Structure formats: structure tokens, C-alpha cells
Amino acid sequence: MKKYRILVKGMVQGVGYRYYCKRKAAEYGIKGFVRNLFNGDVELEAEGNQNLLTDFIKELKTGPDGAYVKSVIVEE
């Protein structure tokens, strides 16, 4: 089991990005939380199997329709 703090930058608020994260986390069996930050970024804490987390992070880089993900910063 691994645990990551993930910061997503770009146009990720007001486009359903948090809901997208929650849905994808459920699909991958990832536990944690997602929240909007005051500066327009989205922060996640994700815990789960290393391989599943890697795939989950790839999904975060895409995001839902309408989102523009500039960068995804992952800290263990």
C-alpha cells in the first residue's frame, strides 16, 4: 500500500473534476479525499495498491471533458 498527496493544476474547478476523481478512485479501489484549493488547484490524498495508483494518476492527467490539466504533482 502506498499513500500519495497529489496536486492538480490547470482549469480543474467548476468542470466536474472532483466528481471525476471520486468516480475513478472508486473504480480503482483507491481510498482518500479530494478538495478544491483557494488558488484554483485541486488536492487529493490517495492510498492504495502501487500499480492501481499509477493507473489512477494517469487518469487524473486526462480529467473530464471541459477540464484542462496543466500539471499533476505527486508526493509520497
N, CA, C, O and CB atoms as a CASP TS submission, in Angstrom:
PFRMAT TS
TARGET T0000
AUTHOR 0000-0000-0000
METHOD Language model
MODEL 1
PARENT N/A
ATOM      1  N   MET     1       0.845  -1.189   0.000  1.00  0.00           N
ATOM      2  CA  MET     1       0.000   0.000   0.000  1.00  0.00           C
ATOM      3  C   MET     1       0.884   1.243   0.000  1.00  0.00           C
ATOM      4  O   MET     1       1.861   1.338   0.742  1.00  0.00           O
ATOM      5  CB  MET     1      -0.958   0.003   1.224  1.00  0.00           C
ATOM      6  N   LYS     2       0.513   2.181  -0.846  1.00  0.00           N
ATOM      7  CA  LYS     2       1.200   3.470  -0.929  1.00  0.00           C
ATOM      8  C   LYS     2       0.192   4.575  -0.663  1.00  0.00           C
ATOM      9  O   LYS     2      -1.014   4.406  -0.841  1.00  0.00           O
ATOM     10  CB  LYS     2       1.881   3.663  -2.319  1.00  0.00           C
ATOM     11  N   LYS     3       0.729   5.716  -0.229  1.00  0.00           N
ATOM     12  CA  LYS     3      -0.115   6.882   0.019  1.00  0.00           C
ATOM     13  C   LYS     3       0.543   8.093  -0.633  1.00  0.00           C
ATOM     14  O   LYS     3       1.725   8.358  -0.416  1.00  0.00           O
ATOM     15  CB  LYS     3      -0.332   7.115   1.556  1.00  0.00           C
ATOM     16  N   TYR     4      -0.224   8.822  -1.429  1.00  0.00           N
ATOM     17  CA  TYR     4       0.295   9.977  -2.146  1.00  0.00           C
ATOM     18  C   TYR     4      -0.548  11.214  -1.872  1.00  0.00           C
ATOM     19  O   TYR     4      -1.760  11.135  -1.666  1.00  0.00           O
ATOM     20  CB  TYR     4       0.345   9.695  -3.644  1.00  0.00           C
ATOM     21  N   ARG     5       0.130  12.359  -1.875  1.00  0.00           N
ATOM     22  CA  ARG     5      -0.537  13.662  -1.930  1.00  0.00           C
ATOM     23  C   ARG     5      -0.359  14.113  -3.366  1.00  0.00           C
ATOM     24  O   ARG     5       0.755  14.115  -3.890  1.00  0.00           O
ATOM     25  CB  ARG     5       0.063  14.722  -0.875  1.00  0.00           C
ATOM     26  N   ILE     6      -1.454  14.493  -4.003  1.00  0.00           N
ATOM     27  CA  ILE     6      -1.432  14.841  -5.419  1.00  0.00           C
ATOM     28  C   ILE     6      -2.021  16.233  -5.585  1.00  0.00           C
ATOM     29  O   ILE     6      -3.096  16.530  -5.063  1.00  0.00           O
ATOM     30  CB  ILE     6      -2.215  13.797  -6.272  1.00  0.00           C
ATOM     31  N   LEU     7      -1.318  17.072  -6.306  1.00  0.00           N
ATOM     32  CA  LEU     7      -1.768  18.435  -6.587  1.00  0.00           C
ATOM     33  C   LEU     7      -1.966  18.550  -8.091  1.00  0.00           C
ATOM     34  O   LEU     7      -1.053  18.290  -8.874  1.00  0.00           O
ATOM     35  CB  LEU     7      -0.740  19.508  -6.062  1.00  0.00           C
ATOM     36  N   VAL     8      -3.179  18.945  -8.484  1.00  0.00           N
ATOM     37  CA  VAL     8      -3.523  19.065  -9.895  1.00  0.00           C
ATOM     38  C   VAL     8      -3.714  20.538 -10.217  1.00  0.00           C
ATOM     39  O   VAL     8      -4.511  21.228  -9.580  1.00  0.00           O
ATOM     40  CB  VAL     8      -4.804  18.243 -10.242  1.00  0.00           C
ATOM     41  N   LYS     9      -2.974  21.009 -11.213  1.00  0.00           N
ATOM     42  CA  LYS     9      -3.027  22.414 -11.620  1.00  0.00           C
ATOM     43  C   LYS     9      -3.626  22.520 -13.014  1.00  0.00           C
ATOM     44  O   LYS     9      -3.492  21.616 -13.838  1.00  0.00           O
ATOM     45  CB  LYS     9      -1.619  23.056 -11.584  1.00  0.00           C
ATOM     46  N   GLY    10      -4.287  23.642 -13.257  1.00  0.00           N
ATOM     47  CA  GLY    10      -4.895  23.884 -14.557  1.00  0.00           C
ATOM     48  C   GLY    10      -6.313  24.391 -14.366  1.00  0.00           C
ATOM     49  O   GLY    10      -6.643  24.954 -13.322  1.00  0.00           O
ATOM     50  N   MET    11      -7.158  24.190 -15.381  1.00  0.00           N
ATOM     51  CA  MET    11      -8.564  24.549 -15.257  1.00  0.00           C
ATOM     52  C   MET    11      -9.300  23.307 -14.759  1.00  0.00           C
ATOM     53  O   MET    11      -9.839  22.524 -15.541  1.00  0.00           O
ATOM     54  CB  MET    11      -9.158  25.070 -16.628  1.00  0.00           C
ATOM     55  N   VAL    12      -9.306  23.153 -13.439  1.00  0.00           N
ATOM     56  CA  VAL    12      -9.830  21.926 -12.841  1.00  0.00           C
ATOM     57  C   VAL    12     -10.922  22.191 -11.803  1.00  0.00           C
ATOM     58  O   VAL    12     -11.339  21.269 -11.103  1.00  0.00           O
ATOM     59  CB  VAL    12      -8.704  21.149 -12.201  1.00  0.00           C
ATOM     60  N   GLN    13     -11.382  23.418 -11.698  1.00  0.00           N
ATOM     61  CA  GLN    13     -12.507  23.713 -10.811  1.00  0.00           C
ATOM     62  C   GLN    13     -13.681  24.181 -11.661  1.00  0.00           C
ATOM     63  O   GLN    13     -13.508  24.899 -12.646  1.00  0.00           O
ATOM     64  CB  GLN    13     -12.125  24.792  -9.744  1.00  0.00           C
ATOM     65  N   GLY    14     -14.876  23.760 -11.263  1.00  0.00           N
ATOM     66  CA  GLY    14     -16.079  24.143 -11.990  1.00  0.00           C
ATOM     67  C   GLY    14     -16.338  23.318 -13.235  1.00  0.00           C
ATOM     68  O   GLY    14     -17.180  23.685 -14.054  1.00  0.00           O
ATOM     69  N   VAL    15     -15.627  22.211 -13.390  1.00  0.00           N
ATOM     70  CA  VAL    15     -15.773  21.358 -14.579  1.00  0.00           C
ATOM     71  C   VAL    15     -16.049  19.891 -14.209  1.00  0.00           C
ATOM     72  O   VAL    15     -15.969  19.012 -15.068  1.00  0.00           O
ATOM     73  CB  VAL    15     -14.505  21.445 -15.442  1.00  0.00           C
ATOM     74  N   GLY    16     -16.371  19.627 -12.946  1.00  0.00           N
ATOM     75  CA  GLY    16     -16.661  18.264 -12.503  1.00  0.00           C
ATOM     76  C   GLY    16     -15.428  17.431 -12.209  1.00  0.00           C
ATOM     77  O   GLY    16     -15.494  16.202 -12.186  1.00  0.00           O
ATOM     78  N   TYR    17     -14.297  18.100 -11.984  1.00  0.00           N
ATOM     79  CA  TYR    17     -13.046  17.352 -11.773  1.00  0.00           C
ATOM     80  C   TYR    17     -13.071  16.540 -10.479  1.00  0.00           C
ATOM     81  O   TYR    17     -12.615  15.397 -10.470  1.00  0.00           O
ATOM     82  CB  TYR    17     -11.859  18.313 -11.750  1.00  0.00           C
ATOM     83  N   ARG    18     -13.591  17.100  -9.392  1.00  0.00           N
ATOM     84  CA  ARG    18     -13.624  16.342  -8.118  1.00  0.00           C
ATOM     85  C   ARG    18     -14.508  15.103  -8.256  1.00  0.00           C
ATOM     86  O   ARG    18     -14.145  14.019  -7.801  1.00  0.00           O
ATOM     87  CB  ARG    18     -14.146  17.239  -6.953  1.00  0.00           C
ATOM     88  N   TYR    19     -15.668  15.272  -8.886  1.00  0.00           N
ATOM     89  CA  TYR    19     -16.557  14.130  -9.092  1.00  0.00           C
ATOM     90  C   TYR    19     -15.852  13.059  -9.941  1.00  0.00           C
ATOM     91  O   TYR    19     -15.957  11.865  -9.661  1.00  0.00           O
ATOM     92  CB  TYR    19     -17.879  14.584  -9.774  1.00  0.00           C
ATOM     93  N   TYR    20     -15.142  13.501 -10.970  1.00  0.00           N
ATOM     94  CA  TYR    20     -14.380  12.590 -11.828  1.00  0.00           C
ATOM     95  C   TYR    20     -13.361  11.804 -10.991  1.00  0.00           C
ATOM     96  O   TYR    20     -13.227  10.589 -11.143  1.00  0.00           O
ATOM     97  CB  TYR    20     -13.660  13.379 -12.959  1.00  0.00           C
ATOM     98  N   CYS    21     -12.645  12.513 -10.109  1.00  0.00           N
ATOM     99  CA  CYS    21     -11.652  11.866  -9.247  1.00  0.00           C
ATOM    100  C   CYS    21     -12.292  10.823  -8.340  1.00  0.00           C
ATOM    101  O   CYS    21     -11.773   9.717  -8.186  1.00  0.00           O
ATOM    102  CB  CYS    21     -10.923  12.909  -8.401  1.00  0.00           C
ATOM    103  N   LYS    22     -13.416  11.182  -7.746  1.00  0.00           N
ATOM    104  CA  LYS    22     -14.111  10.246  -6.851  1.00  0.00           C
ATOM    105  C   LYS    22     -14.571   9.000  -7.601  1.00  0.00           C
ATOM    106  O   LYS    22     -14.459   7.883  -7.095  1.00  0.00           O
ATOM    107  CB  LYS    22     -15.317  10.931  -6.190  1.00  0.00           C
ATOM    108  N   ARG    23     -15.084   9.198  -8.797  1.00  0.00           N
ATOM    109  CA  ARG    23     -15.561   8.073  -9.601  1.00  0.00           C
ATOM    110  C   ARG    23     -14.406   7.162 -10.002  1.00  0.00           C
ATOM    111  O   ARG    23     -14.515   5.940  -9.902  1.00  0.00           O
ATOM    112  CB  ARG    23     -16.293   8.580 -10.851  1.00  0.00           C
ATOM    113  N   LYS    24     -13.300   7.749 -10.455  1.00  0.00           N
ATOM    114  CA  LYS    24     -12.139   6.951 -10.854  1.00  0.00           C
ATOM    115  C   LYS    24     -11.512   6.243  -9.649  1.00  0.00           C
ATOM    116  O   LYS    24     -11.078   5.097  -9.762  1.00  0.00           O
ATOM    117  CB  LYS    24     -11.092   7.843 -11.545  1.00  0.00           C
ATOM    118  N   ALA    25     -11.462   6.916  -8.505  1.00  0.00           N
ATOM    119  CA  ALA    25     -10.918   6.289  -7.292  1.00  0.00           C
ATOM    120  C   ALA    25     -11.746   5.059  -6.920  1.00  0.00           C
ATOM    121  O   ALA    25     -11.193   4.025  -6.543  1.00  0.00           O
ATOM    122  CB  ALA    25     -10.895   7.303  -6.112  1.00  0.00           C
ATOM    123  N   ALA    26     -13.063   5.171  -7.025  1.00  0.00           N
ATOM    124  CA  ALA    26     -13.930   4.022  -6.728  1.00  0.00           C
ATOM    125  C   ALA    26     -13.667   2.876  -7.704  1.00  0.00           C
ATOM    126  O   ALA    26     -13.647   1.712  -7.304  1.00  0.00           O
ATOM    127  CB  ALA    26     -15.416   4.436  -6.785  1.00  0.00           C
ATOM    128  N   GLU    27     -13.466   3.202  -8.979  1.00  0.00           N
ATOM    129  CA  GLU    27     -13.176   2.167  -9.981  1.00  0.00           C
ATOM    130  C   GLU    27     -11.876   1.423  -9.675  1.00  0.00           C
ATOM    131  O   GLU    27     -11.780   0.217  -9.900  1.00  0.00           O
ATOM    132  CB  GLU    27     -13.095   2.793 -11.373  1.00  0.00           C
ATOM    133  N   TYR    28     -10.878   2.144  -9.162  1.00  0.00           N
ATOM    134  CA  TYR    28      -9.571   1.553  -8.878  1.00  0.00           C
ATOM    135  C   TYR    28      -9.429   1.058  -7.435  1.00  0.00           C
ATOM    136  O   TYR    28      -8.404   0.475  -7.082  1.00  0.00           O
ATOM    137  CB  TYR    28      -8.490   2.559  -9.167  1.00  0.00           C
ATOM    138  N   GLY    29     -10.435   1.280  -6.612  1.00  0.00           N
ATOM    139  CA  GLY    29     -10.344   0.859  -5.215  1.00  0.00           C
ATOM    140  C   GLY    29      -9.397   1.721  -4.401  1.00  0.00           C
ATOM    141  O   GLY    29      -8.790   1.244  -3.442  1.00  0.00           O
ATOM    142  N   ILE    30      -9.268   2.994  -4.778  1.00  0.00           N
ATOM    143  CA  ILE    30      -8.380   3.935  -4.100  1.00  0.00           C
ATOM    144  C   ILE    30      -9.159   4.640  -2.989  1.00  0.00           C
ATOM    145  O   ILE    30     -10.300   5.053  -3.198  1.00  0.00           O
ATOM    146  CB  ILE    30      -7.784   4.971  -5.108  1.00  0.00           C
ATOM    147  N   LYS    31      -8.560   4.775  -1.835  1.00  0.00           N
ATOM    148  CA  LYS    31      -9.164   5.488  -0.703  1.00  0.00           C
ATOM    149  C   LYS    31      -8.508   6.853  -0.561  1.00  0.00           C
ATOM    150  O   LYS    31      -7.367   7.045  -0.981  1.00  0.00           O
ATOM    151  CB  LYS    31      -9.019   4.672   0.617  1.00  0.00           C
ATOM    152  N   GLY    32      -9.234   7.809   0.036  1.00  0.00           N
ATOM    153  CA  GLY    32      -8.657   9.127   0.270  1.00  0.00           C
ATOM    154  C   GLY    32      -9.682  10.225   0.167  1.00  0.00           C
ATOM    155  O   GLY    32     -10.864  10.012   0.435  1.00  0.00           O
ATOM    156  N   PHE    33      -9.223  11.422  -0.228  1.00  0.00           N
ATOM    157  CA  PHE    33     -10.124  12.561  -0.367  1.00  0.00           C
ATOM    158  C   PHE    33      -9.663  13.447  -1.504  1.00  0.00           C
ATOM    159  O   PHE    33      -8.530  13.351  -1.975  1.00  0.00           O
ATOM    160  CB  PHE    33     -10.203  13.364   0.941  1.00  0.00           C
ATOM    161  N   VAL    34     -10.571  14.317  -1.936  1.00  0.00           N
ATOM    162  CA  VAL    34     -10.264  15.301  -2.975  1.00  0.00           C
ATOM    163  C   VAL    34     -10.940  16.602  -2.570  1.00  0.00           C
ATOM    164  O   VAL    34     -12.072  16.592  -2.086  1.00  0.00           O
ATOM    165  CB  VAL    34     -10.744  14.820  -4.405  1.00  0.00           C
ATOM    166  N   ARG    35     -10.240  17.734  -2.768  1.00  0.00           N
ATOM    167  CA  ARG    35     -10.822  19.025  -2.413  1.00  0.00           C
ATOM    168  C   ARG    35     -10.261  20.131  -3.299  1.00  0.00           C
ATOM    169  O   ARG    35      -9.147  20.041  -3.816  1.00  0.00           O
ATOM    170  CB  ARG    35     -10.560  19.345  -0.934  1.00  0.00           C
ATOM    171  N   ASN    36     -11.073  21.179  -3.458  1.00  0.00           N
ATOM    172  CA  ASN    36     -10.637  22.374  -4.163  1.00  0.00           C
ATOM    173  C   ASN    36      -9.781  23.215  -3.229  1.00  0.00           C
ATOM    174  O   ASN    36     -10.028  23.265  -2.025  1.00  0.00           O
ATOM    175  CB  ASN    36     -11.848  23.187  -4.687  1.00  0.00           C
ATOM    176  N   LEU    37      -8.786  23.866  -3.784  1.00  0.00           N
ATOM    177  CA  LEU    37      -7.971  24.816  -3.039  1.00  0.00           C
ATOM    178  C   LEU    37      -8.337  26.230  -3.479  1.00  0.00           C
ATOM    179  O   LEU    37      -8.864  26.428  -4.574  1.00  0.00           O
ATOM    180  CB  LEU    37      -6.452  24.540  -3.250  1.00  0.00           C
ATOM    181  N   PHE    38      -8.059  27.201  -2.630  1.00  0.00           N
ATOM    182  CA  PHE    38      -8.424  28.586  -2.910  1.00  0.00           C
ATOM    183  C   PHE    38      -7.726  29.152  -4.140  1.00  0.00           C
ATOM    184  O   PHE    38      -8.242  30.081  -4.762  1.00  0.00           O
ATOM    185  CB  PHE    38      -8.109  29.442  -1.720  1.00  0.00           C
ATOM    186  N   ASN    39      -6.572  28.615  -4.503  1.00  0.00           N
ATOM    187  CA  ASN    39      -5.818  29.140  -5.652  1.00  0.00           C
ATOM    188  C   ASN    39      -6.260  28.544  -6.990  1.00  0.00           C
ATOM    189  O   ASN    39      -5.668  28.852  -8.025  1.00  0.00           O
ATOM    190  CB  ASN    39      -4.342  28.875  -5.455  1.00  0.00           C
ATOM    191  N   GLY    40      -7.299  27.692  -6.983  1.00  0.00           N
ATOM    192  CA  GLY    40      -7.811  27.107  -8.218  1.00  0.00           C
ATOM    193  C   GLY    40      -7.315  25.702  -8.505  1.00  0.00           C
ATOM    194  O   GLY    40      -7.774  25.068  -9.456  1.00  0.00           O
ATOM    195  N   ASP    41      -6.385  25.205  -7.697  1.00  0.00           N
ATOM    196  CA  ASP    41      -5.885  23.841  -7.853  1.00  0.00           C
ATOM    197  C   ASP    41      -6.823  22.857  -7.161  1.00  0.00           C
ATOM    198  O   ASP    41      -7.724  23.253  -6.421  1.00  0.00           O
ATOM    199  CB  ASP    41      -4.454  23.714  -7.284  1.00  0.00           C
ATOM    200  N   VAL    42      -6.600  21.583  -7.411  1.00  0.00           N
ATOM    201  CA  VAL    42      -7.315  20.508  -6.724  1.00  0.00           C
ATOM    202  C   VAL    42      -6.268  19.650  -6.024  1.00  0.00           C
ATOM    203  O   VAL    42      -5.243  19.302  -6.611  1.00  0.00           O
ATOM    204  CB  VAL    42      -8.192  19.652  -7.725  1.00  0.00           C
ATOM    205  N   GLU    43      -6.538  19.311  -4.757  1.00  0.00           N
ATOM    206  CA  GLU    43      -5.636  18.470  -3.958  1.00  0.00           C
ATOM    207  C   GLU    43      -6.309  17.139  -3.689  1.00  0.00           C
ATOM    208  O   GLU    43      -7.501  17.079  -3.385  1.00  0.00           O
ATOM    209  CB  GLU    43      -5.248  19.168  -2.620  1.00  0.00           C
ATOM    210  N   LEU    44      -5.531  16.070  -3.803  1.00  0.00           N
ATOM    211  CA  LEU    44      -6.013  14.733  -3.481  1.00  0.00           C
ATOM    212  C   LEU    44      -5.055  14.067  -2.517  1.00  0.00           C
ATOM    213  O   LEU    44      -3.855  14.339  -2.516  1.00  0.00           O
ATOM    214  CB  LEU    44      -6.179  13.883  -4.754  1.00  0.00           C
ATOM    215  N   GLU    45      -5.600  13.203  -1.708  1.00  0.00           N
ATOM    216  CA  GLU    45      -4.800  12.247  -0.947  1.00  0.00           C
ATOM    217  C   GLU    45      -5.325  10.889  -1.363  1.00  0.00           C
ATOM    218  O   GLU    45      -6.518  10.614  -1.235  1.00  0.00           O
ATOM    219  CB  GLU    45      -4.895  12.476   0.636  1.00  0.00           C
ATOM    220  N   ALA    46      -4.442  10.040  -1.859  1.00  0.00           N
ATOM    221  CA  ALA    46      -4.847   8.749  -2.405  1.00  0.00           C
ATOM    222  C   ALA    46      -4.006   7.636  -1.803  1.00  0.00           C
ATOM    223  O   ALA    46      -2.784   7.748  -1.699  1.00  0.00           O
ATOM    224  CB  ALA    46      -4.725   8.742  -3.936  1.00  0.00           C
ATOM    225  N   GLU    47      -4.678   6.560  -1.409  1.00  0.00           N
ATOM    226  CA  GLU    47      -3.991   5.419  -0.807  1.00  0.00           C
ATOM    227  C   GLU    47      -4.508   4.140  -1.447  1.00  0.00           C
ATOM    228  O   GLU    47      -5.713   3.945  -1.605  1.00  0.00           O
ATOM    229  CB  GLU    47      -4.194   5.387   0.736  1.00  0.00           C
ATOM    230  N   GLY    48      -3.559   3.269  -1.813  1.00  0.00           N
ATOM    231  CA  GLY    48      -3.955   2.007  -2.416  1.00  0.00           C
ATOM    232  C   GLY    48      -2.759   1.249  -2.949  1.00  0.00           C
ATOM    233  O   GLY    48      -1.610   1.564  -2.640  1.00  0.00           O
ATOM    234  N   ASN    49      -3.050   0.252  -3.751  1.00  0.00           N
ATOM    235  CA  ASN    49      -2.043  -0.576  -4.393  1.00  0.00           C
ATOM    236  C   ASN    49      -1.208   0.271  -5.355  1.00  0.00           C
ATOM    237  O   ASN    49      -1.754   1.094  -6.091  1.00  0.00           O
ATOM    238  CB  ASN    49      -2.704  -1.757  -5.138  1.00  0.00           C
ATOM    239  N   GLN    50       0.107   0.073  -5.351  1.00  0.00           N
ATOM    240  CA  GLN    50       1.033   0.869  -6.173  1.00  0.00           C
ATOM    241  C   GLN    50       0.651   0.869  -7.653  1.00  0.00           C
ATOM    242  O   GLN    50       0.609   1.926  -8.281  1.00  0.00           O
ATOM    243  CB  GLN    50       2.452   0.341  -6.016  1.00  0.00           C
ATOM    244  N   ASN    51       0.376  -0.299  -8.208  1.00  0.00           N
ATOM    245  CA  ASN    51       0.047  -0.391  -9.633  1.00  0.00           C
ATOM    246  C   ASN    51      -1.264   0.321  -9.950  1.00  0.00           C
ATOM    247  O   ASN    51      -1.380   0.996 -10.973  1.00  0.00           O
ATOM    248  CB  ASN    51      -0.038  -1.856 -10.065  1.00  0.00           C
ATOM    249  N   LEU    52      -2.250   0.165  -9.067  1.00  0.00           N
ATOM    250  CA  LEU    52      -3.528   0.833  -9.278  1.00  0.00           C
ATOM    251  C   LEU    52      -3.388   2.342  -9.136  1.00  0.00           C
ATOM    252  O   LEU    52      -4.027   3.095  -9.872  1.00  0.00           O
ATOM    253  CB  LEU    52      -4.570   0.307  -8.297  1.00  0.00           C
ATOM    254  N   LEU    53      -2.562   2.790  -8.200  1.00  0.00           N
ATOM    255  CA  LEU    53      -2.324   4.226  -8.052  1.00  0.00           C
ATOM    256  C   LEU    53      -1.663   4.814  -9.298  1.00  0.00           C
ATOM    257  O   LEU    53      -1.998   5.923  -9.713  1.00  0.00           O
ATOM    258  CB  LEU    53      -1.452   4.494  -6.822  1.00  0.00           C
ATOM    259  N   THR    54      -0.743   4.088  -9.885  1.00  0.00           N
ATOM    260  CA  THR    54      -0.082   4.547 -11.111  1.00  0.00           C
ATOM    261  C   THR    54      -1.111   4.754 -12.220  1.00  0.00           C
ATOM    262  O   THR    54      -1.082   5.769 -12.916  1.00  0.00           O
ATOM    263  CB  THR    54       0.998   3.534 -11.563  1.00  0.00           C
ATOM    264  N   ASP    55      -2.015   3.798 -12.383  1.00  0.00           N
ATOM    265  CA  ASP    55      -3.064   3.918 -13.400  1.00  0.00           C
ATOM    266  C   ASP    55      -4.031   5.056 -13.062  1.00  0.00           C
ATOM    267  O   ASP    55      -4.464   5.791 -13.950  1.00  0.00           O
ATOM    268  CB  ASP    55      -3.835   2.592 -13.531  1.00  0.00           C
ATOM    269  N   PHE    56      -4.363   5.197 -11.786  1.00  0.00           N
ATOM    270  CA  PHE    56      -5.248   6.270 -11.330  1.00  0.00           C
ATOM    271  C   PHE    56      -4.645   7.639 -11.645  1.00  0.00           C
ATOM    272  O   PHE    56      -5.350   8.534 -12.111  1.00  0.00           O
ATOM    273  CB  PHE    56      -5.514   6.141  -9.818  1.00  0.00           C
ATOM    274  N   ILE    57      -3.372   7.800 -11.397  1.00  0.00           N
ATOM    275  CA  ILE    57      -2.697   9.082 -11.660  1.00  0.00           C
ATOM    276  C   ILE    57      -2.709   9.399 -13.159  1.00  0.00           C
ATOM    277  O   ILE    57      -2.834  10.562 -13.542  1.00  0.00           O
ATOM    278  CB  ILE    57      -1.237   9.048 -11.132  1.00  0.00           C
ATOM    279  N   LYS    58      -2.580   8.385 -14.000  1.00  0.00           N
ATOM    280  CA  LYS    58      -2.685   8.611 -15.449  1.00  0.00           C
ATOM    281  C   LYS    58      -4.059   9.164 -15.804  1.00  0.00           C
ATOM    282  O   LYS    58      -4.177  10.039 -16.661  1.00  0.00           O
ATOM    283  CB  LYS    58      -2.422   7.301 -16.228  1.00  0.00           C
ATOM    284  N   GLU    59      -5.098   8.655 -15.144  1.00  0.00           N
ATOM    285  CA  GLU    59      -6.465   9.144 -15.374  1.00  0.00           C
ATOM    286  C   GLU    59      -6.593  10.601 -14.935  1.00  0.00           C
ATOM    287  O   GLU    59      -7.283  11.388 -15.583  1.00  0.00           O
ATOM    288  CB  GLU    59      -7.494   8.266 -14.618  1.00  0.00           C
ATOM    289  N   LEU    60      -5.930  10.961 -13.837  1.00  0.00           N
ATOM    290  CA  LEU    60      -6.001  12.335 -13.340  1.00  0.00           C
ATOM    291  C   LEU    60      -5.401  13.312 -14.336  1.00  0.00           C
ATOM    292  O   LEU    60      -5.837  14.461 -14.416  1.00  0.00           O
ATOM    293  CB  LEU    60      -5.286  12.455 -11.999  1.00  0.00           C
ATOM    294  N   LYS    61      -4.414  12.873 -15.089  1.00  0.00           N
ATOM    295  CA  LYS    61      -3.761  13.740 -16.072  1.00  0.00           C
ATOM    296  C   LYS    61      -4.682  14.055 -17.248  1.00  0.00           C
ATOM    297  O   LYS    61      -4.478  15.046 -17.948  1.00  0.00           O
ATOM    298  CB  LYS    61      -2.479  13.087 -16.579  1.00  0.00           C
ATOM    299  N   THR    62      -5.681  13.225 -17.463  1.00  0.00           N
ATOM    300  CA  THR    62      -6.652  13.441 -18.533  1.00  0.00           C
ATOM    301  C   THR    62      -7.808  14.299 -18.043  1.00  0.00           C
ATOM    302  O   THR    62      -8.125  15.328 -18.641  1.00  0.00           O
ATOM    303  CB  THR    62      -7.174  12.101 -19.066  1.00  0.00           C
ATOM    304  N   GLY    63      -8.437  13.873 -16.955  1.00  0.00           N
ATOM    305  CA  GLY    63      -9.563  14.613 -16.404  1.00  0.00           C
ATOM    306  C   GLY    63     -10.816  14.479 -17.244  1.00  0.00           C
ATOM    307  O   GLY    63     -10.797  13.845 -18.299  1.00  0.00           O
ATOM    308  N   PRO    64     -11.908  15.075 -16.778  1.00  0.00           N
ATOM    309  CA  PRO    64     -13.179  15.010 -17.509  1.00  0.00           C
ATOM    310  C   PRO    64     -13.184  15.982 -18.685  1.00  0.00           C
ATOM    311  O   PRO    64     -12.302  16.832 -18.808  1.00  0.00           O
ATOM    312  CB  PRO    64     -14.355  15.316 -16.569  1.00  0.00           C
ATOM    313  N   ASP    65     -14.189  15.845 -19.548  1.00  0.00           N
ATOM    314  CA  ASP    65     -14.376  16.813 -20.634  1.00  0.00           C
ATOM    315  C   ASP    65     -14.547  18.197 -20.018  1.00  0.00           C
ATOM    316  O   ASP    65     -15.241  18.350 -19.013  1.00  0.00           O
ATOM    317  CB  ASP    65     -15.612  16.440 -21.530  1.00  0.00           C
ATOM    318  N   GLY    66     -13.932  19.182 -20.605  1.00  0.00           N
ATOM    319  CA  GLY    66     -14.034  20.552 -20.101  1.00  0.00           C
ATOM    320  C   GLY    66     -12.895  20.949 -19.181  1.00  0.00           C
ATOM    321  O   GLY    66     -12.699  22.135 -18.913  1.00  0.00           O
ATOM    322  N   ALA    67     -12.142  19.973 -18.697  1.00  0.00           N
ATOM    323  CA  ALA    67     -11.009  20.276 -17.818  1.00  0.00           C
ATOM    324  C   ALA    67      -9.739  20.411 -18.661  1.00  0.00           C
ATOM    325  O   ALA    67      -9.588  19.770 -19.701  1.00  0.00           O
ATOM    326  CB  ALA    67     -10.834  19.168 -16.729  1.00  0.00           C
ATOM    327  N   TYR    68      -8.840  21.258 -18.184  1.00  0.00           N
ATOM    328  CA  TYR    68      -7.509  21.370 -18.783  1.00  0.00           C
ATOM    329  C   TYR    68      -6.510  21.155 -17.656  1.00  0.00           C
ATOM    330  O   TYR    68      -6.376  21.994 -16.765  1.00  0.00           O
ATOM    331  CB  TYR    68      -7.292  22.773 -19.502  1.00  0.00           C
ATOM    332  N   VAL    69      -5.813  20.028 -17.701  1.00  0.00           N
ATOM    333  CA  VAL    69      -4.837  19.689 -16.669  1.00  0.00           C
ATOM    334  C   VAL    69      -3.471  20.152 -17.150  1.00  0.00           C
ATOM    335  O   VAL    69      -2.927  19.630 -18.123  1.00  0.00           O
ATOM    336  CB  VAL    69      -4.839  18.150 -16.355  1.00  0.00           C
ATOM    337  N   LYS    70      -2.927  21.143 -16.450  1.00  0.00           N
ATOM    338  CA  LYS    70      -1.611  21.670 -16.799  1.00  0.00           C
ATOM    339  C   LYS    70      -0.503  20.793 -16.230  1.00  0.00           C
ATOM    340  O   LYS    70       0.473  20.487 -16.915  1.00  0.00           O
ATOM    341  CB  LYS    70      -1.458  23.106 -16.292  1.00  0.00           C
ATOM    342  N   SER    71      -0.665  20.386 -14.951  1.00  0.00           N
ATOM    343  CA  SER    71       0.340  19.526 -14.333  1.00  0.00           C
ATOM    344  C   SER    71      -0.264  18.749 -13.175  1.00  0.00           C
ATOM    345  O   SER    71      -1.246  19.164 -12.560  1.00  0.00           O
ATOM    346  CB  SER    71       1.537  20.354 -13.850  1.00  0.00           C
ATOM    347  N   VAL    72       0.355  17.608 -12.898  1.00  0.00           N
ATOM    348  CA  VAL    72      -0.013  16.752 -11.765  1.00  0.00           C
ATOM    349  C   VAL    72       1.258  16.507 -10.977  1.00  0.00           C
ATOM    350  O   VAL    72       2.201  15.895 -11.477  1.00  0.00           O
ATOM    351  CB  VAL    72      -0.678  15.390 -12.234  1.00  0.00           C
ATOM    352  N   ILE    73       1.280  16.985  -9.745  1.00  0.00           N
ATOM    353  CA  ILE    73       2.446  16.858  -8.879  1.00  0.00           C
ATOM    354  C   ILE    73       2.145  15.799  -7.817  1.00  0.00           C
ATOM    355  O   ILE    73       1.164  15.907  -7.081  1.00  0.00           O
ATOM    356  CB  ILE    73       2.816  18.233  -8.220  1.00  0.00           C
ATOM    357  N   VAL    74       2.996  14.778  -7.745  1.00  0.00           N
ATOM    358  CA  VAL    74       2.772  13.655  -6.845  1.00  0.00           C
ATOM    359  C   VAL    74       3.872  13.621  -5.795  1.00  0.00           C
ATOM    360  O   VAL    74       5.059  13.639  -6.122  1.00  0.00           O
ATOM    361  CB  VAL    74       2.719  12.320  -7.626  1.00  0.00           C
ATOM    362  N   GLU    75       3.465  13.571  -4.523  1.00  0.00           N
ATOM    363  CA  GLU    75       4.407  13.443  -3.410  1.00  0.00           C
ATOM    364  C   GLU    75       4.035  12.214  -2.609  1.00  0.00           C
ATOM    365  O   GLU    75       2.866  12.019  -2.277  1.00  0.00           O
ATOM    366  CB  GLU    75       4.405  14.715  -2.510  1.00  0.00           C
ATOM    367  N   GLU    76       5.025  11.373  -2.291  1.00  0.00           N
ATOM    368  CA  GLU    76       4.765  10.184  -1.487  1.00  0.00           C
ATOM    369  C   GLU    76       4.701  10.544  -0.018  1.00  0.00           C
ATOM    370  O   GLU    76       4.490   9.671   0.823  1.00  0.00           O
ATOM    371  CB  GLU    76       5.840   9.122  -1.727  1.00  0.00           C
TER
END
